[in-house]
Amino acid sequence: MRQGLLNGAIFQIAALITAVIFVHTAYVAVIRPNAEIVAQQQEYLQQTDPNYTPERSFYVVLRDFEQETCIILFLWAMAIIGLKAAQTLTNRRLLDRNLLQVPEGTSILPQDARNFARPVQALGSDERATLLPRALISGLHRFQSTQSIQDVSNTVKDVCESEADRMETELAIVRYIAWAIPSIGFLGTVRGIGTALGQAYQAVNGDIVGVTVSLGVAFNSTFVALVVSIVLMFALHQLQLVQDRLVLDCQNYCDERMIRHLRVTTNKQSAELMA
């Protein structure tokens, strides 16, 4: 478990560094140079043609620091979501396997629980640490020690709920990013409006270029932040849906493949079996 947490932390740090390098390189090499060219062309056309209406340019919309930060955070969050989705899909593959190998019509007695748990315990360490094997092993061990089917059902439920809480907690950083992106967009809005108000005297004298550019910063940052946030929240909710289905399917697997086969014998039946 500790190794998994360490690997997750290393992945998140590496994903953030990669996103910063990739996005900043794209901005320095492509987006900002092209945005400057487009802005100069539009400024020249506005000065020479009073009827000219500037068109929205992709480079101009993305060129400011707020948009760059939003895209970096978006890629970072999507990398984390991709990792969690891959782990969830790996866990789901175990649902297609018959881990307990209980023939139809066969009962699992408390004294046999350890034998039925051995194929699950023989899995690799990575597979054994996933939800389904842990639920099966915990249920069989509880059945061996308590000889209570109800205790087994409660144990499986507790393991699944604990896993659901863990997966929910690990998405906290993604939820924070989903909250931070619109906030950064609004900061760009405040910065743009503040700059525009500071250049109001130029607009009074007939020069509205500075005010227009500043207002463009305000609206572009909000636009990009909201679009990115919508896409991120959609991906996050899809991941949560897949994770919730995994937990429910694991509970159903344990009910169908293990709990319904459990049998508790009375003292008389145990004596007859021993005889």
C-alpha positions in Angstrom: 0.0 0.0 0.0 2.8 2.4 0.9 4.6 1.6 -2.4 1.4 2.4 -4.3 1.0 5.7 -2.5 4.7 6.5 -3.3 4.2 5.6 -6.9 1.1 7.7 -7.1 2.9 10.7 -5.7 5.8 10.3 -8.0 3.4 10.1 -11.0 1.6 13.2 -10.0 4.8 15.2 -9.6 6.1 13.9 -12.9 2.8 14.7 -14.7 2.8 18.2 -13.3 6.4 18.9 -14.5 5.7 17.4 -17.9 2.6 19.5 -18.3 4.5 22.7 -17.3 7.3 22.0 -19.8 5.0 20.9 -22.6 2.6 23.8 -22.3 5.2 26.5 -21.7 7.2 25.3 -24.7 4.1 25.5 -26.9 3.3 29.0 -25.6 6.8 30.3 -26.1 7.4 28.7 -29.5 3.9 28.9 -31.1 1.1 30.6 -29.3 2.5 33.9 -28.1 4.5 34.7 -31.3 1.5 34.1 -33.4 -0.7 36.0 -31.1 1.6 39.0 -31.3 1.5 38.8 -35.1 -2.3 38.6 -35.2 -2.6 41.5 -32.6 -0.4 43.7 -34.7 -2.3 43.0 -37.8 -5.6 43.7 -36.2 -4.3 46.9 -34.6 -3.0 48.2 -38.0 -6.3 47.3 -39.7 -8.3 49.1 -37.0 -6.3 52.2 -37.4 -6.5 52.3 -41.2 -10.2 51.1 -41.5 -12.7 52.5 -39.1 -15.3 49.8 -40.2 -12.9 46.9 -39.6 -14.3 44.3 -37.2 -11.5 42.1 -35.6 -12.0 38.4 -35.7 -11.4 36.1 -32.7 -8.1 34.4 -33.1 -7.3 31.1 -31.4 -3.8 32.4 -30.5 -5.1 35.6 -29.1 -7.6 33.9 -26.9 -5.0 31.6 -25.4 -2.0 33.9 -25.2 -2.2 35.2 -21.6 -0.7 33.7 -18.4 -4.1 32.8 -16.9 -5.0 30.6 -19.9 -1.6 29.0 -19.8 -2.0 28.1 -16.1 -5.5 26.7 -16.7 -4.3 24.5 -19.5 -1.4 23.2 -17.3 -3.7 22.4 -14.5 -6.2 20.8 -16.9 -3.5 18.5 -18.4 -2.3 17.6 -14.9 -5.8 16.7 -13.7 -6.4 14.7 -16.9 -3.2 12.7 -16.3 -4.3 11.8 -12.8 -7.8 10.9 -14.1 -6.2 8.7 -16.8 -4.1 6.9 -14.1 -7.1 6.2 -11.9 -9.2 5.1 -14.9 -6.4 2.6 -15.9 -6.2 1.2 -12.4 -10.0 0.8 -12.3 -10.1 -1.0 -15.6 -7.3 -3.3 -14.4 -9.4 -4.1 -11.3 -12.4 -4.8 -13.5 -10.6 -7.5 -15.5 -10.5 -9.6 -12.4 -14.3 -9.7 -12.4 -14.1 -11.9 -15.5 -12.0 -14.5 -13.8 -13.2 -17.4 -11.5 -10.9 -16.7 -8.6 -12.4 -19.0 -6.1 -12.9 -22.0 -8.4 -16.0 -23.3 -6.6 -18.0 -25.8 -8.7 -21.7 -25.3 -9.0 -23.5 -27.1 -6.2 -20.5 -27.2 -3.9 -20.7 -25.7 -0.4 -17.9 -23.9 1.4 -17.6 -25.0 5.0 -15.7 -23.0 7.6 -12.9 -25.6 7.7 -12.5 -25.4 3.9 -12.3 -21.6 3.7 -8.5 -21.6 3.9 -8.3 -24.0 1.0 -10.6 -21.9 -1.2 -8.6 -18.8 -0.3 -5.3 -20.2 -1.6 -5.9 -19.5 -5.3 -6.7 -15.9 -4.5 -3.6 -15.6 -2.2 -1.5 -17.1 -5.0 -2.1 -14.1 -7.2 0.7 -11.6 -7.8 1.2 -8.9 -5.2 -0.2 -6.2 -7.5 -3.4 -8.2 -8.2 -3.8 -9.3 -4.6 -3.8 -5.7 -3.5 -6.8 -4.8 -5.6 -10.4 -4.7 -4.3 -11.8 -8.0 -5.3 -9.1 -10.3 -4.0 -9.0 -8.4 -0.7 -12.7 -8.7 -0.3 -12.7 -12.4 -1.0 -9.7 -13.2 1.3 -11.2 -11.1 4.1 -14.6 -12.8 3.7 -13.1 -16.3 3.8 -10.9 -15.6 6.7 -13.8 -14.1 8.7 -16.0 -17.1 7.8 -13.3 -19.5 9.1 -12.9 -17.6 12.4 -16.6 -16.7 13.1 -18.5 -19.4 11.1 -21.1 -16.6 10.5 -22.4 -15.9 7.0 -23.7 -12.5 8.2 -20.3 -11.6 9.4 -18.8 -12.5 6.0 -21.4 -10.3 4.2 -20.6 -7.4 6.6 -16.9 -7.9 6.1 -17.2 -7.8 2.3 -19.4 -4.7 2.5 -16.9 -2.9 4.8 -14.0 -3.7 2.5 -15.9 -2.3 -0.5 -17.0 0.8 1.3 -13.5 1.4 2.6 -12.2 1.1 -1.0 -14.9 3.5 -2.2 -13.9 6.0 0.4 -10.2 5.6 -0.5 -10.9 6.2 -4.2 -13.0 9.2 -3.3 -10.2 10.7 -1.2 -7.6 10.2 -3.9 -9.6 12.4 -6.2 -9.4 15.3 -3.8 -6.6 16.9 -5.8 -8.6 16.7 -9.0 -11.6 18.4 -7.4 -9.3 21.1 -6.1 -8.0 21.7 -9.6 -11.5 21.7 -11.0 -12.3 24.5 -8.5 -9.0 26.4 -9.1 -9.3 26.6 -12.9 -12.4 28.9 -12.9 -10.9 30.9 -10.1 -7.8 31.5 -12.1 -10.0 32.6 -15.0 -11.8 35.1 -12.8 -8.4 36.4 -11.7 -7.6 37.1 -15.3 -11.0 38.9 -15.6 -10.2 41.1 -12.7 -6.7 41.8 -14.0 -8.1 42.7 -17.5 -10.9 44.9 -16.2 -8.5 46.7 -13.8 -6.1 47.4 -16.6 -8.9 48.6 -18.8 -10.1 51.0 -16.2 -6.5 52.3 -15.8 -6.5 53.2 -19.5 -9.9 54.8 -19.5 -8.3 58.3 -20.0 -7.0 57.0 -23.4 -10.5 56.0 -24.5 -11.8 59.5 -23.6 -9.2 60.9 -26.0 -10.3 58.5 -28.7 -7.7 55.7 -28.4 -9.6 52.6 -27.5 -7.0 50.1 -28.5 -5.6 49.6 -25.0 -9.0 49.3 -23.4 -10.1 46.8 -26.0 -7.0 44.6 -25.5 -7.4 44.7 -21.7 -11.1 43.7 -22.0 -10.1 41.0 -24.3 -7.8 39.6 -21.6 -10.7 39.7 -19.2 -13.1 37.8 -21.3 -10.7 35.4 -22.9 -9.4 34.2 -19.6 -12.9 33.5 -18.3 -13.9 31.8 -21.5 -10.9 29.4 -21.6 -11.2 28.6 -17.9 -14.9 27.8 -18.1 -14.5 25.6 -21.2 -11.6 23.7 -19.6 -13.5 23.3 -16.4 -16.6 21.8 -18.2 -14.4 19.2 -19.9 -12.6 18.4 -16.7 -15.7 18.0 -14.7 -17.2 15.7 -17.3 -14.1 13.4 -17.2 -14.2 13.4 -13.4 -17.8 12.4 -13.2 -17.2 9.6 -15.8 -14.3 8.3 -13.7 -16.5 8.4 -10.5 -19.2 6.5 -12.4 -16.7 3.7 -13.4 -15.3 3.5 -9.9 -18.8 3.2 -8.3 -19.7 0.5 -10.7 -16.5 -1.4 -9.8 -17.4 -1.4 -6.1 -21.0 -2.5 -6.8 -19.8 -5.3 -9.2 -17.3 -6.5 -6.6 -20.0 -6.8 -4.0 -22.2 -8.7 -6.5 -19.3 -11.0 -7.4 -18.7 -11.9 -3.8 -22.4 -12.6 -3.3 -22.6 -14.8 -6.4 -19.3 -16.6 -6.3 -18.7 -16.8 -2.5 -21.4 -15.9 -0.1 -24.2 -18.0 -1.6 -21.9 -21.1 -1.4 -21.2 -20.7 2.3 -22.7 -23.3 4.6 -22.6 -23.6 8.4 -22.9 -27.1 9.8 -24.4 -28.1 13.2 -22.5 -30.2 15.7 -24.5 -33.3 14.6 -23.7 -32.7 10.9 -20.1 -32.1 11.7 -19.9 -35.4 13.6 -21.5 -37.2 10.6 -19.0 -35.6 8.3 -16.1 -36.6 10.5 -17.4 -40.1 10.6 
